[in-house]
Amino acid sequence: MSFFLCKKFVYLSILLYLCAILGKCGFNPWIILIPNNMTLLIQIMTLIGSVAMLMYGMKVMSEGLQKMAGSKLSNVLGTMTTNRFTGVLTGAFITAAVQSSTATTVMTVSFVSAGILSLAQAISVIMGANIGTTFTAWIMVLGGASFDMRLVVYATIVFAVALIYTKKNANLGDFLIGLALMLLGLTTLKINATEMKLDEMEAVQHFFDATSSWGYGSYFLYLLVGGVLTFAVQSSAAIMAITMTLCSVGVLPIDMGISLVLGENIGTTITSNIVALSASVQARRAALAHLVFNLFGVIWVLCVFRPFVGLVCTLWDIPFEPGTRPEEGLSPEKLSAILATFHTLFNVINTCILIGFIHWLEKLVIWILPSKPEQKDTDKQLHFISGGLMSTSELSILQAWKEVHVFAVRTQRMIGMVHDLFGEEDETKFGEISARIEKYEGICDRMEYEIATYLNQVADGRLSDNSKHEVHKMLRIVSELESVGDANFNISRFLRNKHESKITYTESQSKNIEMMLYLVSGAETKMVEALEKVSVSEEEFRDMTEMENEINNFRNELKEKNMQSITEREYDYSTGVSYMDIVLEIEKMADYIINVDEALYEHKHNK
């Protein structure tokens, strides 16, 4: 969502900026509305454009980092959460690395939904993500330094473009481009705010003076404004940059700026809660824990708000007077650093307080969101991608691979059900198993459609050639997996027809079918293991091919024996047809499985 907001914001800003320039050149398209003061209009458009550049720069920088990290982010999140402390460190590390607490939180929600992370583990990761996101504020403090960052920015852009066009370390180039755009946006925002002389505008002064004189009422007002703005633009970084700018130019009292920062902490949790709406109850609990964590922090810090703000100001040797604008001559960098310091201390202290009460927080969100009988169904279609696209297409591909593995596991369960159905004699149990296989077949159909739709959306994003190839292979694999599900359902239909027609197989026929099911189950197991690690070695693929050849040879052998047995009157023709229908369908399933193996092998070996 933030990506599309960024694009619209950029396009609108460019359009308005061009109109303003045309007006200054003699053609004024704003003559009806704004006949004078074009300088102010250009300054306003520059202000909006610099915020848009900041947001887009953060987006590109995050994409570049996530592309460089690749699946390592997911692996770290899935393995380095053995206890609450490693969970916090993992969340902080990943968020600082990708510059997006939203990406970390959405991944965490997906992993909880799939059962890879427990709710307690997810809460610890989310706590760490809140600490990691404070790193962004310190980057902004650097971007607002007293020296002109544009000199560094332009040199960085030249170097980044060279990396991208030479196709060497293109992901690093993306990261540097994003960093340069972000710093340029911050620098332009600071310079433009200074040129506009906001601190001398009576209307601006009157607004902030009026809304800063209500004591704690003012704090609640700015907290609400910060939350609403962050939710509206889906970027706490943009609101933080605006807050720093207003404080550094002496317009906004420091305690009101800190209230906005508190509101940003609440507003940013709304994204993960929206993502979790279509996910499992466990995922919704993880997102709710994120909200409860920040709400608790806001409550306790408001109880000691002025002493706490005074302490932070003392650390930077800045006098603090509630509700009053900073004195003239104070360093803008120090004023920005106060906000970053508060943001960091708030999240670190909040985490230190609650880390010992993770299980109590877990019980609280479970009490707020209790499980319902219908929510306990383990046959829910999607586990990883039900929350929508990740912050970048590369991470979305990673999530899609995990969903494909879940799809494969579901088809593996179907083979087990078919085996149970084959040996079941009880009428009632036979009907129950048959109905369950039919249900799973419907789920497989929907999974194929939803994963394919998701991959098509991913393909619309910025993808490298390798990633486009990966999406193509995944679409092929999903189609083959759906065919495996269809094959299982067809076998269940043949068994149901056999059951209703009172056909009895000979002992030899039953053993042969058992053997075919055993062979294809082995092939399916190897396929599922390969999809879990998204990799097939040459030796593994050779073993898979040999298993498929063994199934083909066994099928040919059974076909010859079947014709001979019918000729020799060992059983009648209808029994032979029913028997071979099952054998041939099992062999077809093996073909679909080896097709998945081939696609995965070709993907990993670029063939």
N, C-alpha and C positions, 0 to 999 in steps of 0.2 A: 504493500500500500504506500509506504513512504517513498518508494522509487517513482511511482506514478505521480505522487504529489510533487516530488522534486522536478520531474519533467514539466508538469503543468506550470509550476512556479517559475521555472527558468524561461519557458516560452512566453508566459505572460509578461515577465519582467523585461525580456528583450523587446517585445512588441511595444510596451509602454515607453521604454527607453528610446527606441527609434522615433516614436511619435514626438517625444520631448525634444530630441535633437532636430527633427524637422521643423518644429515650432521655433527653435532658436535660429534656424537658417532662414526664416521668413514665412514658412508655411505652418500655420498653427492649427492643428486638428482639434485642439482643446479650446478654441476661441469662444465657444458657447459657454463652456463650464469654467474655464480658467483663462481669462484673457491676459492676465499679467503674472509676474513673478515666476517665470519659467525656470529660474535658477533653483528655486525651492522644489519645483516639480522634479527636476533632474536629480536633486539630492535625495528626494524620497524614493525615486525609482532606483537610484544607486544603492540606497539602503536595503530595499527589497531584493535587488539583484545580488547583493553581497551575502544576504542570508541564504538565498537559493543556492549560490555558489558554495557556501559552507556546507549545506545539506548534501548537495551532490558530491562534493569532494569527500565527505565522510563515507558516502555510499561507495564510491569508486575505491577508496582506500581500503574499506572493509572487504570488498570483493577481491581485491588483489591479494590481501593477506590470507583470505580463506582459500583462494585458489592455490597459493603457495603451500598452505598447510595440508590441503586435501583431506583425505580420510583420517589423518593423524588426529584431527580435532575430535572426531567421533570416537576413535579408539581410546583416546585419553579420557574422554568423558565416560566411556563405558567401563574402563578398567581402574582408573585412579580414584575410585570413590569407596574404598574399603571401609573407611570410617568417616565420621563427621568432619574431622580436621582436614583430611586429604580431599574430601568433597568440597570444602570451602576453598582450599588452595587451587583445586582443579577449575572451579567456576571462575575464580579471580584470574587465573592464568589464561583461560580460553577467551574470556571477555576482553582482557587487556590486549590479547593477540589479535582478535578479529575486530576490535573496536565496536562491538555491538552486543549489548546485554540482551537485546531482543533475540539475536541468533542463538545465544547460549540458552536462553529460557525456552525458546521454541523447540530446540533440540532436546532439552531436558523433558519438556512436556511430552514429546513424541516417544522418548525412551521409557517414560513412566507408563504411557498408554500401552506400549508393547511389552511391558513387564521386565525390561532389561534393568531399569533402576527401580528401587523401592521408593516409596513416598518419602521416607526419612532421608535417603541418599539425595533425592531430588531437592529437598529443602536445603540441605547443606550446599549443594551446587548453586542454587539460586542466591543464597546468602553471599557466596563468593562472587557471583556475577555482579551483585550490588557494589562490592568493593572494587572489582575490576573496571567497572564503568567510570569510576572516579579518575582513572588514568586519562580519559578524554579531556576532563577539565584542566588537567595540568598541561596537556598539549596546547590548549587554548591560552593558558597563561603564557606559554612560550611564544605563541603566535601574536600575543599582544605586547611583546617586548618593546623596549624603547627604540631599538634600532629598526631600520626599515627592512621588513621581511621580504619585500618585493625583490630585492637583489638576489636573495637566496632562492626565492620561488622561481624566478625566470631561469636561473641556472639549472634548477631541479627539473623543470619542464623540458629543457633541451636534452638533458641526460636521459630522462624518462622516454621521450619520443624516440631517441636513438635506440634504446633497448627494445621498444615495441616494434619499430620498423625493421630492425635487424633480426627480429624473432628470437633474440637471445635474452633469456630471463624476461619474457614479456610480462609475466605476472608481477615481477618486481617493478617493471615500468608502470603497470597499472597502479600499483601501490603508491609510487612516487608521484604520479599524476594526481591521484586523489589527495595525497598529503599537500602537494603544492596548491591545488585548488582550495583546500580547506584553509591553509594559511593565508592565501591571497584573499579569500572571503573574509577572514578575521581581520586582516590588515585593512582592507577596504572599509569594512564595517566600522573599525575604530577611527580611521581617518575621516570618513564621511560624517560620523557622529560628532567629531570634534569640529569639522567645518560648519556643520549645521548650528553649532553653539546652542545645543538643547538646553544647557544650564542657564542661558540668558533669555529663553523664550518664556514669556509670562504665562501663556496657556499651559505649557508643560510644567512650569514651576507650581502653578496654582493647582493643577491636577494632583501632583505627587504630594504637595503640602496638605491638600485637603484629605487625601486618602491615607496619609501617614500619621494623622493626629487622633486616631480612634483607639490608641493603645492596642490591646490584644485583638480588638475587632479588626484593625488594619492587618494584623498578622494572618488572621483567618481569611480576610478578603484576598490578600496576595497569594496565600496558599491555594485558594480555590482557583484564582486566575492562572497560576502556574500549572495546576493539574489539568485545567480545561485546555490551555494552549498546547501543552505537551501531547494531550490526546488528539487534539485537532490536527497538528502537523506531523504527528507520529515521529517526533525527533526531539528527545530531551537535549541533545547537543545544540540544536538551533536555539532553543529557549535559553539554555545556559549561556550561549554566546551573547544573546541580546541582553540578558541580565548583567553579565560582566561589563558589557559596553556601557549600559546605563549607569552602573555604579562607578565605573572608572572615569566617566566624564563629569561626575559629581551631580547627576540628576536624581538618582534613586538612592534613598537612605540605605545603608548597608544592611540593617536588620530587615528591611522590606525585600531587599534582594535575596537575602537568605530565606525568607518566607517563600519567595518564588521557587528557590531551589528545593525546598521541602515539597512544594506542590508538584514539581517535576518528578520527584521520586514516586509520588502517588500516580501521576498521569501515565508514567511509563509502564506501570503494572497492568494497565487496561489492555494493552496489546496482547499479552500472553493470555489473559482471561478470555479475550475474543477468540484467539486461536483455539483455546481449549473447549469452546462451546460445542463443537462437533466431535470432540474426542471422548474418550472413556471417562468414567467418574473419577478414576485415579488421576488422570491428566487434569481434570477440572480442579481436583483437590490441590495438585501441585501449583497450579496457577493462582488459586485462592490463597495458598500459603505465602506466595510472593506478595500479594496484596496485604495480608495480615501482618507480615514481617515489616513492611514499610509503614503501615498504619500505626503499629506499636511504636516504631521509632519516632514518628511524628508526634505521638501523644506524649511520650516521656520527654522529648526535647522541648516541647512547648511548655512543659511544667518548669523547666529550668532555662527557658529560652534566653532571657537577657543576660544572666550570668555566663551562660555558655557562649553566646555571641561575644560578650565582653572578653572572655578568656581567649577566644580565637583572635580578636583584634589585638589583644596584648601580645600574642605571639609575634605579630608583625609590627609591634610598636606603633599602633594606630589608636588614637583616642576614640572611645565609643560613647555616643549620646543617642539614646533611643529616639527614633522618629525624625532625626535631623540629617540633612545631607552632609557628606564629608566636607571638611574644610578645604579651602583652596590651597593649592601647592602640594597636596598629598600625592604620592606616586601612584599613577593609574595601575601600574603593575602590581603594587602591593594590595590595592583595593580588589583587583581580580583574584590575586592569590588568596585573599581572605575567604572568598567564596569557594575556591577549590579546596582550601584547608578545611573549611566547615563541612563540605561535601564528603571529604575523605574521613574526617573524624567521626561524623555522624554515622556513616555506614560501618566503619570499623568497630566503634563502640556498640552499635546496635547488634552487630554480629557477635561480639564478645558476650553481650548480655544473653542473647537467645540461643547461642550454640549449645548451652547446657540444657536447654528446654526443647530440643527438637522433637522429642517424642511427645511432649505435651502439646506442642504446636500441631503435630501430626494428629493427635486425638481430637484437637479442637476442629480442624478442617473436616475430619471424618464425621464429627458430630453435626457440623453445619451442612455437610453434603453426605448424608447417609446413603448406603447402597440400596437400590431397589431391586426386586426380583428380576425385572427385565434387563437390568444393567449388569447382571452376572453372567449373561450369555457369552461364552468364550468364542462364539462363532461370528463375532463382529467383523465386518469385512476388512476395513483398513486400520492399521495400527500406527503407522509412521507418518503418513501423508494426509491424514484426515484434516489436519489443521491448516492446510494450504501451503503455498510455496514458501521456501526458506528465504533468508535475506539475499542469497545469491543463487544463481542457477547451479553452480558447482555443488553447493551443499544440498540442493534439492535432488540432484542426481544421486548423491550419497544416500539420502533418505529413501529414494525410489528403489535402490538396490536392496535395502533392508526390507522394503515392502514386497519385492519380488521373492525374497527368501521366505517370507511369511506365506506367500502364495504357494510356493513349492512345498512347504511343510503341510499346508492344508491338503494338497493333492496326495501327499504321502499318507495322511490319515485316511483318505478315501480308499487307498489300496488295502489298508488294514480292515476297513469296514467291508470291502468286497470279499476278503478272505473269510471274515466272520460270517458273512451272508452265505457263502458257499457251503459252509459246514453246519448251518443252522437248520434244524428240523422243526422247531416249535413255530406254529403258525403266527402267534402274536409277536414273538421276538423277530421273526423274519420280516414282518410288516414294519416294525419299528426301525430296524436297520435299513431296510429299503427306502423308507421315508427320509431317513437321515442322509443317505447317499444322495437322494434327489435334492434335498435342501442344500447340501454342499455343492452340488452341480450348479444350482442357481447362484450361490455365493461366488463360485469361480467365474461365472459369466459376468457378474457385476464387478468383480475385482479386475478382470481383464479390461473392461470398459473404463473404470475409474483410473487405473494405473496408466492406461494408454492416454486418456485425456490429460492427466497430470503431466506425463512426459511431453505431450504436445505443447502444453503451456510452458514447460521448462525450455523447450526448443525455441520458443519465441524470445527468450532472453539472450544475453551476450554469452555465446559459447565458443570455445576453441574448436578446431577441427576434430581433435581427439574426443572432445565431449559430445560433439554431434554424432560421431561414429558410435560412441557409447550409448547414446539414446536410441540410435537405430538398432543396435544389437539387443538392447533391453526390450524394445517393442517386439522383436522377433521372439525372444524368450517368453515374453508374456503370452503371446499367441500360442506357442507350443504348450505352455503349461495349461492353458485353457483347454487345449485338445486332450491333454492327459486327463483332465477332469471329465471331459465328455466321454473318453474311453472307459473310465471307471463307471460312469452312469450307464453306458451301453451294456457293459458286462452285467450290471445289476438288473437291467431289463431282460437280458437273456436268461439270467438265473430265475427271475420272476416268472417268465414264460415257461421255463422248465418246471418250476414249482407248481404252477397252475395246470400244466398239462400232465402232471404226475409222471414225468420222465425220470427214469432211474439210470444213473451212470454205472458202468461196471467198475470194479475195484481199480482196474488198470487206468480207466479214463479219469477217475477221481485223483489218483496219484499223479497222473500227468498234468492235470490242471493245477494241483498243489505245487508241483515242481515249477510250472510256468510262472505262477504267482510269486514263488520264492525267488526266482531269477530276476523278475522285473522289480520286485521289492528291493533287491540288492542294488540294482541299477539306479532305482529312485533314491536310495540312501546316499549313494555316491554323488548323485546330482545335487541333492540338498546340501551336502557338505561343501561341495564346490561353490554353490551359490552363497553360502554363508560367508565364505572368505573371498568371494568374487575372484576366484583364481583356479586354474587347472594346469598342472604341470604336464609335461610330455609323457611322463611315466603314468600318471593318473589317467590321462586321456587314452593312452594305449590300453590300459586295463578296462576302461569303459567301453572302448570299441570291441575288445575281445568278449566282453559280457554280451554286447548286442549281437555279435556274430554267433555266440553260443545259443542265444534265444532264437535267432533266425534258423539255425541248423536244427534245433529241436523242433521248431514249428514244421519245417519241411519233413522231418522224420515222422511227426505225428500225422501229417496229411497223408503220407503214404500208408502208414499203418491203419488209418481210419478207413481208407478205401478198401484195403484188404480185409479188415474186420467186417465191413458191411457186406462184401462179397461172400465171405465165409459164414455169414449169418450169426456172427457173435452178438450183434444187436441190430435193430432195424434202422432204416434210412433216416427217419425223423430224429432218432437219438444221435446219429452220427452228425446230422446237420447242426443240432443244438450244441453238441460238443465242439465242433469245429468253429462255430460262431464265437464261442468264448475264447478258444485258442488263438484265433486270428485277431480278435480284438486286443488280447493281451500283447500279442506281437506288435500291433499298431502302437500300443502305448509305449513299448520299448523304443520304437522308431521316434516318437515324439520326444522321449527322454534323451536319446542320443543327439537329436537336433539341438536341444538345449545345451548339451555338453559341447557340441561343435561350435555353437555361437559364442559360448563363454571362452572356449579355447582360442578361437580366432580373435576375439576381442583382446585377450591378454597377450597374444603373440603377433597382433597386427597383421593378420593374414586376410 
